[in-house]
Amino acid sequence: MTEIPRGAVARTARLASLPLGLAGRAALGLGKRVTGMAADVVSADVQRRTAEHLFSVLGQLKGGAMKMGQALSVFEAALPEELAGPYRAALTKLQEAAPPLPAASVHKVLAESLGDDWRELFAEFDDKPAAAASIGQVHRGVWADGRQVAIKVQYPGAGDALRADLNQLARFAGLFKAIQPGLDVKPLVQEIRDRVTEELDYELEARSQTAFAAAFADDPHIYVPGVLRASPRVLVTEWVDGTPLSTIIASGTEEERDHAGERMALLHFSAPARAEMLHADPHPGNFRLLPDGRLGVLDFGAVAHLPGGHPEVIGRLTRLALAGDARAVLEGLQGEGFLKGDAKIDAEAVLAYIRPMLDPLAEPEFRFSRAWLRAEAGRLANPKSPAYTMSRQLNLPPSYMLTHRVTLGSIGVLCQLEAKAPYRSILERWLPGFAEPEPEPEATDEQVPRAVVKRATKSTRRRKPADDAA
């Protein structure tokens, strides 16, 4: 394959095979039931085949299709345990691997982007990609000065593929319910579509990564590789050695998983304060645990710009919800536009909807787990649940869409890691409004007389003309 299939007809045909394949497998399952095969065996077989087909097609198409698969991959922790296995295996394939672009096509992109003499920039260049993702693949090389580098090359036709996919995927929203019942992918598709132009521009990504690298320079916990060269379709950065988070999820020790989770949370909540941006692509393929314990962060194509950092109101409302102040929480949500129209909503019902989500912050330490996420997903997706009814009365303002999606994605990774960490203290340090406000300082014994004397002096001066007249 020399480039991503760009034709809308060709890509639509492949995507259309997804619901057709699901229908065929459902019919096959019915046939097996008629012949007497156990229902649970048939269901598991259909689920496994659906997962394999779904993520095989998304991976082969790359572009927006694969990006959607990667965005969904962080939510596999919410699947029922009996279904998680086949999906987990299929999803993992999307996080760090995809069919590679041939070397000749890579060389052509490098020549067009860096010049015909592009090889002179490198002491070494490996034609075999080290990783492949949704709109580009990464090659390893050695810069002319001896530094190990990562060279990200954008697939030819990536822009057309992204736009074609995202125009089609929303039509198949029902299929994704096979991954997670109650999952509405349309807002996710729209949010990804809104950011297509940014992610296709590697020069813009280079500026974001440079800002992150400056913000976390010499940080003992987070490492962001520096940028060496950038063009719209090629990005050269320092190489990052380390253990992929997907490996730690699969086989890491409890200590490694806890350590990685703590670093993930630290990045999520400190970056807006330090860089005024949020890393907005939290799937495991974008993170490495370095030998010195730092979290290496990759891929800054998707970032949320947060001038001034996280909104203070989010931290304040989170604190008030934990304190059980239902009325203040309701008023705050109304002020931010989280309620639909002039809906009359009971404050205690709103608090009952929100409070279970905040369990990770109620104690000094908390261990995220798949079981916890499954329970929350079930509570929110069950049409008979009060939480489900409440969710239909709430609204997510567009300005919060990206940060909300990133937060959910980060929680998904933490649950995959099953990481225990002091999340509450991280928020107290980095989320504005979450820490208890400092009490007003009381005047000291020395300060009180001076204040009294000062007021008395002003009063005497104002009365002096009248005293003289008397």
N, C-alpha and C positions, 0 to 999 in steps of 0.2 A: 504494500500500500504506500503510495508516494505522498498522499495528502489525505486529510479528512474528507469523506464524501460530503460535498457541499450542496448538491441539488436537493431542492425541497421535496421533489417526488421520491428520490431514492431514500432520503433520510426518513421521510414520513412512512414509506413502505416498511422500513425496518422497525420503526417505533410502533406501527400498526400491528406488527407481528406479536407484540406483547399481549394486548387483550385477546387476540385471536388464539394465541398459545394458551392463555389462561382458560379460555372457553373450552378448548380441546382437552386440556387436562381435567377440567371439571367433568366433561362428558365421559372421559376415560374412567374417572373415579366412580361415576355412577354405574358404569358397566361392571366394574370390579365388585361393587356392592351387590349388584344383581347376582353375580356368580358366587357370592358368599364370603368374599374377603372382608376381614374386620374393618369397621369404619375408621378406627383410629389409625390403622396401618395405611389405608387409602389416603386419609387426610395428610398424614406425615409425608407420604410419597408425593402428593400433589404440591404440598408446600415446598418440598425440597426442589422439585423440578421447576416450580415457579421462580424460586430464588435464583437458581442457576441460569434460567433463561433471561430473567429480568436483568441481572447484573452483567451477564455476558453481552447482551445487546448494548447496554449503556456503556460498558467499557470499550467495546469495539467502535462505537460511534464517537467516543471522546466528546469534545465540545460540551454543550449545555446538558446533554443526556448524561454524560459521565459526571459532570459537576453536580447534577441533581442526585445521582447515586452517592457521591461523596458526602453531600450535605445530609442525606438520610442515614449515612453509615454510623453517625454518632448516636443515633437513637436505637440501635439494635439492643442496647441494654434494657430497653423497656419492653421487649418482646417476652411473652410467656416462655418459660424455660424449655418446654417441650418443642417450641418452634425456633428457639434462638440458635441452635446448633447449625442447621443448614444455612440460615441467613448470615450468621456470623462468618462462616467460611467464605460465602460469596461476597459479602461486604468487604472483608479484609483484602480481597484481591483488588478492589478499587482504590484502596488507600495509598498504595505505593507502587502499583504496577498497572500497565496497560500495553496493548500492542505497540511496539516501537516504530518510529519513523525511520526509513532507510537512511544509511549514511550519506548517499548522494543528495538526498533532499535536505539533510542537515547542512551539508557543505554549501549548498546553494543559498540557504537562508543566511548563513554566516557571511558569505561573500557579499550578498546584497546589503547586509546590515553593518558589517565592520570593514568592508573593502576587500578587493581581490587578494590583498596581501595579509588576510586575517591570520594565517598560520604563523606569521612573524610575531604575533602578540603572545603566542604560547610556546613554552619549551616542550610541552607535551599536550596532546589532545586525544582522548579516548573516544573512538567512534561508537562504541557500545554504550547506550544510555544507562546511567546509574539509577534513574527513576523516571517514571512517566506519569503525567497527571492529565487533567481535563483539557487544557489548552496548550500545553507545552511539555517538553521532556528535558531532563537534566543530564548533562555529560560532565564527566570529571576531567580535569586538566591541570597543568602546571603553568602558571603565569610566567612571563619572561624573566621576572625577578626571583623566581623560585617558589613563590607562594602557591599552595594547593588551592584550586579554585573550582567553583561550580558554574557551569555555563548552561543557562536555561534558554532553550530555543523554542519559539512558538511554532505550532503546527501551521503549515500553509492552509489557508481556508478556515482557520479557527473562528474568525469573526462571523463569517456566513453560517458556519455550523452552529454556533451559539444561538444566533438569532432564529435559525430554522427550528432548532430543538425546542427553544423556550416558547415558540409560537404553537408547538404541537403538544408538548407535555401536559399542559393544563387540561387538554381534552381527554386525557387518560387518567384523570385524578382518581377515579374509582379503583384503578388497578393498584395504586399505592396503599390502599386500605388493606391489602394482603400483607403489607409489611407491618402496619400499625393501625388497628381499627380506630376510627375517629380522627385519623390524621388527614388534615386538609392541606394539600400541597399547593393550592393555588396562590396563597399569599407568599409562600416560599419561592415559587416560580417567578412571581412578580418582583419580589425583592432581588432575586438574582438577575433578572432582566434589567432592573434599574442600574445595576452595577457593571453591566457587560462592558461598556466603553472603558471604564476605569481599569478593569482586569486585563483588557487586551493591550493596554499601553504600558510597556515595560519601563519606559522612562518615568512615568508617574509612579510605578511601583518602586523604582530606584529611589525616588525622592522620599517616599514614605519609609522605606527601609533605612535610608541614611538618617532620617530624623529619629527613628527608633534606636538605631545604633548609637547616636549621640546621646540620647536620653538614658541609655543603659550602659554607657561606656564605663568600664571597670566595675560593673555591678557584680557583687559576689554570688548572686543567685540566678541572674538571667544573662544570656549571651545572644547578641544579634550580630551576625556576620556583616562586615563592611562591603560596600559596593565598589567595584573597580572600573566597570565600563557598562554603559547602557545605551540601547537604541530601542526604537518602538517594538522590535521583535526579538531582541537578544539581550540577556542580562547576565553579567559576569560578577560573581560575588565570591567572597572567601568561602572555602570549603568547611563544612562542619562535620567532624567525626563524633560519633556517639551512638548510643543504643536507641533505635526508633521506639517511640511510645507504643506502637503496635506490638513490638516484641515484649516490652515490659508488661503490657496488658495480657499477652498470651502466656508468658512464662517467667515474669519477673518475681522477685521475692516480695514479701509484704513490705519490707523496709523500702525497697525501690519504688513500689507502687505508691506508698504513702509520701515519699519524698517527691516524686513526680507530681502528684496531686497538689501538694502544697505549693510547688513552684508554678503550676498552671494557674491556681487561684491568685497567686501573687502577681503574675503577669496580667491577668484579666482586670484586676482592680487597681493596680498601680500605674499601668500604662496611660490611662486617661489623665492622671494627675501629672505624670512625668513627660509624656510626649503629646498630650492632648489628642491622642488617637487610641483606638481599640483594635487589636488584631482580630479580624473578623472572619477567619477561616479555621476554626478550632477542630480540625480532624487530626487523628494521631499521626498521619503522615507528615505533618508540618512541624513536628517536635522531636528533639533528640535529648536524651539525658547524657551529658558529657561526663568523662571520667572524673573531673574535679567536682561533680555534683551540680553544676549549673544546668539550667534548661536552655538548650539551643533552640532558637525560634527561626523558622523558615517561612518563605512565601508571604509577601506583604502586598499581593495584588488586591486583596480585599481588606480595607480598613474602614473604620467608622471615625469620622472627624468629630471630636468633642471639644470645641473651644471652651476652655475653663474647666475641663474634666467632666466626670460624671455629674449629672444634675443633682443638686443637693436634696431636692424633694424626694428622690427615690430612697436615699439613705434615711431621711427623716421618717418617711412613711413605713419603711421596713422596721425601724426602731419602735415606732408607735404601735405597729401591729403586734410585735413581740410583747409589748407592754399591755396589750389588750384594750387599747383606746380605740374602740370601734368607730365612734363618732368622728374623731379626728382623721382616721384613715379614710372614711367615706368622704368627708369634706375635701381631703387632699386629692383623692381620685377624681372627684367632680371637677376640681380646679384644673386638673391636668388633662381633662377630656377622656377619661377612661370609662365613662358611663355613656350609654347611648341616649341621645336627646335629653328629654326631661323625665327619664324613667324614675319612678319612685322605688327605691331599693332600701331594704332594711339593713341598717348598719351592722348589726350582729351577724346577719347572713353573709354579708361581704367578708367580715372578719373570719367566719367559719370557712369560707372558700379559700382565703389567702393563707391563714395561719399554718396549716400542715405543710405548705411549701417551704416554710421558713424554719422547719425543724433543724436543718444543718447549722443554723445560727443561734439556736436557743441554748446551747451548751458550749463550754469552752472548746471541746473537741467533738467531731462528728465523723462517722465513717459512711461515706456514700456507698451504695450497693445497688446491684440490679434489682434486688427484692424491693428496696425502697422506691426505686423509680417505677417498677411495675405497679406497685400499689398506688402511687400517685397518678400514673397514666390511667389505671383502671377507674380510679375515683373521678377523674375529670372526663373520661370518655364514655362512662356508663350513662345512657339516657335516663335511667331511673334514679341517678344520683342527684342530690340537691346541688352539688358542685357543677354538674353538667347544665342544670337549669340556670344557675347563676352565671355561668360562662356566656350564655346566650344574651345576657343583659349587659355585658361588659364590652368595651370597645378598646382596641389597641391603636392609639394615635399613630399616624405614619411616622412621626419623628422618633418613635420608640421601636419601630419595626426591626431595624437592624440590630440594635443592642439587645432586644429581646431574643432574637434568633441566635445571636452569638452566646448569650448567657445560657440558653437552653442547650446549645451545642456543647459548651464547656461542661455543663452539668452531666451531659451524656458521657463525655470522656471521663469525668471523675467517677461516674458509676461503673464504667468499663474497668477503670483502674481499681475500683473498690478502695479508694484512698481515704485514709483517716488523717486529719490535720486540724489545726486551730483556726478554722475558717472565720470564726467570730472576731478574733483579734486582728486578722488581716483586713476585714472590713472596717473595724474601728480605726485602723491606721490609715486606710486609703479611700474609703467611701465617704464623701462629704455628707454630713447630716446623720450618719449612723451612730457615732459615738455620743454618749450623753453630753449635753452642752455643759460647759464650765459654769459654775455658779458665779453670780456677780460678786466681786470682791467687796468685803465690808471695810468701812473706814477704820483706821487704827486710832488709838487714843490720841496720838500726836496729830493725826490729820483732822479730827473733829474740831478741836479748839480753833485751829487755823481757819477752817471753813466758817465757823461761827463768827470769829473775829472779822473775817473778810466781809461777811454779810452785814455785820453790825456797822463796820466802817462805811460801807456803801449807804446804809440806811441813815447814818449820822450826817453824811455829806449831803444827802437829799433834803434833810430837815434843817440844815444850817441857816438858810435864808429866813425861814419862818421864825427860828429861834432869835435871830438878830432883831427881827421886826418887833418881837415881843419885848 
